[in-house]
Amino acid sequence: MYKKMIPLAFLGLFLAACAGEAETAATISESSMKTEEAADPYANLEAPEIPKTEPRPKLQHKAVGQHYSVAYASTEDNYYFFDDGRFVYASSSEYSPSILTGDWTAEGPKISFKNVVHYYGKPTGNMIPPCGSVCTYDDYGMRVEKYSQGVDPIDIDMGLGDEFPFEVSPHERKSSDIHAFLRAADSKRTYLEVSERPLQPSELKDKTAEELRLMRNEVFAAYGYKFKDEALKKHFRNQGFYSHSSDVNAFLSPLEKDNIALIKKVEAIKKK
């Protein structure tokens, strides 16, 4: 009886040792995984998502793809029509810029507007003399509001009467994206992708801190932001950007805001 118990005791010790080795191996494996995760601080970063939108029915009308403009007194009106039923209307005024967008419908040459939103720069600085029929100022604050006044219907064949007919030309704009109208300097940009598509963490992590800084701030420069940082001010002035506003945040698109947030996260990781 005693002799039989000795092998059983050895078997118990053997199994316990195996269990200990397995536990140690699991601990080493988990530790290795944690080390791998810690080695890649970008692993948890995700690219922004573009919200899905229902496609709009395409309109067929002679105004689609056309730019209608008319100048009278010291005012110039510009209408842009798109096949998704959207329009953009820009008018000269004391606001800089003053751009409206919304939906348009047509009955023959007569076009009506609804669901209008006004994107504008409200004067917040000092007037720059001389002040003619339209004054300019040294600073504007950007605003976005529903336009309660509405936009007067137009007749694209009649214009504003015999003396003020519309000048018509193709506008050659790819989409009715209002932000493309608000950004006056896209042709000068180095990092236009920040405004056009979701950025990937993989493409950002290899950029230098200075590249990320310029990439992020170029969005603001495109909307006319007045930089306080002298280096940024000089850089974008040399690139040909025009600055006229100390507050452009209201004009940023949701995609631009998400991309800027991602760039800031990458910048924060690089500072560690």
Summary of the structure (lengths in Angstrom):
residues: 272
radius of gyration: 30.1
end to end distance: 67.0
largest distance: 122.0
contacts: 692
relative contact order: 0.13
helix: 36%
strand: 24%
